[in-house]
Each structure stands twice: as C-alpha cells, then as structure tokens.
Amino acid sequence: MIAPRARAPDFAAPDFAAPDLAAPDFAAPDLAHAVTTLGALGAEAQAWDDLTARAGDAHPYYGRHVMQAHVESGLVSPDLRVLVVRGGRGLEALLPFRLSYDICGLGRPLALPFVSPFVTATAPLVVAGPERPAVLAALVAGLRAASDGRPWRWPLLAVESPLGRDVCAALDAAGWARGEVGRFARPVLDRRSDHAAFLDGHPHRSRLKDLRRRQRRLAEAGVVTYAAATDGAALAGAVEGFLALEAAGWKGEAGSAMACRPAHAAFARAVFGPTPGPVRVRADTLSLDGRALAISLALVSGGTAYLLKTAYDEAARTLAPGLLLEAEIVRALHDDVFAGRLDSATMGDSPLESLYREREAVAEIVAVPGDVRRFVSLERRLRLARLEAEARSEAKRLLRRRPGGGARGIGP
C-alpha cells in the first residue's frame, strides 16, 4: 500500500477531408497580421497572457511563461520572429517561427514553427470561440507573408484535434497544398468520472495487474509515498531532485541529462519556477522511505497536463518506478481533478501506451501556398522529407546507448 498522498493546494497523397468550416471573412478590418519578435512581445505580457487564457484547448509551449524561460536560459534569442494576429480585443493569435534551409526546400529556405527539446506541440496559439475561423484565416494570410510565399514544414501538429483540424481547414480554404511527411499516435488520457471508471474495461488489464504486483514488491521494501507540488520550496526541491535523479542514470553518463547542459538546467529552473499567468506547473514524486524513486515534471494549461519530463532511479528499474509514478498521477487526476486530460508529450513509442486509453494523432506536414507549387511539386518535397525522416530515425536507433528507457525514461 502506498501511504496517503500529500496533495498540492510508397507515395500516395493522403486523403484530406476538411471539416465543415464556413469560409470566414478574413479581410475584416479589425484583424491584421504582422511579424514581431519575442523581445517586443514580452513587453505585452498582459495581452500575451490574456490570449493564452482565451485560447482554450491550446498547448502551453507558446505561452509567455514557457517562451520567456527559453529566452532566460539562452535556448532562443529574443530576436526570434513571431507571427501575430491582432484584433479589437488585442492579440488573437501568435506563432513563433524561423526561416531555415531544409532538404525539402531544395536549397531554398522555408519556414518552420519554433521547436526545442522541450516543445512537443506546435499548433499556433489562437483564441477559441466563434471568431477562431476568421482569426485562422488571417493567420494563414500571415503565414504566406511571413515566409514570402515559401513553404512551411510543420512538425508536431495534432491534426485530428479540434484546433489541428481548424488549422488544416484554414490552409485548404486559402488554396494551400499540403501533405503529411508522417505521423504517430501519442498516448493521452481523458479523465473519467472517477478512478474506478478509468479501470473499468481497461484494454490492458495485464499491465495493470503487473503494476499492482510491482507496487506490492515496492511496499515490502519500506514506506512508499506520493506527493505533488505546484509552488514554493516543495516545487523547487522536486526540480532539483529531478535534475539529480536524471543525471545519476544513463543520460548522465551519456551527457544528455538536463543537468549536464547548463542551458537545459536553467530552463528547468525557469519554467518550473514562479509562474504568473495562466500556465501552471507541477511536480509529482514517488518516494521510498523519503528517497525519491521517480519524479515527473508537468505543465498544465487549457485543462490538460503535459507530462514533459520523467526521471527514475535506475537501481530500482525492475520495479518500474517511473510507471508506478505515472499510475499514481492517473489516480491523482481523478481524485484531485487538477486537469481534464493527461498528455504524455512523447515523441514515438512509449510505455504509456499500455496505461493511457486514448491516442492523439501527431503529424508532420508540408504546406505550400498555391502559387508556389509550379516550382517544385508538393509530392517531391514530401518524398525528400520522408527520406530524411527515415535516415534520422535509423541514426537514432543505431546510436541508442541503452534499451528500455522509453521515450520519457519512465522504465519498463
């Protein structure tokens, strides 16, 4: 038994069927797109936070707190360009982006949404509600202007989410050509009425049985506790504990742990520090006799907790402390109702596939304004991008130093 928890206060083009989205009047005089920089946008803190709050289902990565943590840690320059749409209520949409040379650009630059090792979704930050189609139409016009008619290569887009579908529909309505380089299914979990409802009819009952067995074995070794922290000294301590725990394992030996890279460690301390604004943070810890066995760090926004990073004690790997912690987070989701959904934030195969019951399709797309297609076909761009993705995947497979870590390092 776990002790009572300490609660925190071949090349066929894909068939794209656009949703039934009425063509909006994107030329409305109160909507205008422009390009600014992160540094300049930082001076509009309240407007940025207001947009994040009004964006509803949008992810937190392009919110002010997370982007400024990137700047403070040196992971991105304040000169990074940001496409914005402004309207009568201020900021209505934004998308950080860069121009870069890319294989599917055939020697010419193209545009990409901002990504970092800590960004696992790239949909634009867009206001929710009936005005969203018009705002997205203005944003798409801005995409064309910001790239000077060049293509966009867009990774990590949840194409079957409401916002992802709306983004794709807006591109289609504006006459863009688009196709998928590839996609994967990311585990997500929607909160049920209670934890018993989550367990009822679970498709991987053998995994649940295995986790209960490991819980019993762990409890035989001492007092097992679970705690969540959302601010103050408890949160700061959990972040430092995470950095130490990750550095003590194979990632530390390989030099890829966050603590091994000053900018990454600085990012962790900045993003999981004080968080004025609509994005919240939390750390969940599973301990044995007061010693942390696994720590998970998450961002909470729009009713979803994005489980960004997990580290676990590799000496206890046979007990799967990372997965045991994930199971406790699922229980806390139902008992404490801190969010309506868990997003695994994984980038491919994950041990969470046997625990989380839902999936979200995450794709990489290439989108080309209509008047660019005559130079290089979309099909050729996609073929090159797929070849590059296959080569990258094979390189990662060959360079993998140690099996069993999982996409987020949560154990077997």
Order of alpha helices (4+ residues) and beta strands (2+ residues): beta-alpha-alpha-alpha-beta-beta-beta-beta-alpha-beta-alpha-beta-alpha-alpha-beta-alpha-alpha-alpha-beta-beta-beta-alpha-beta-beta-alpha
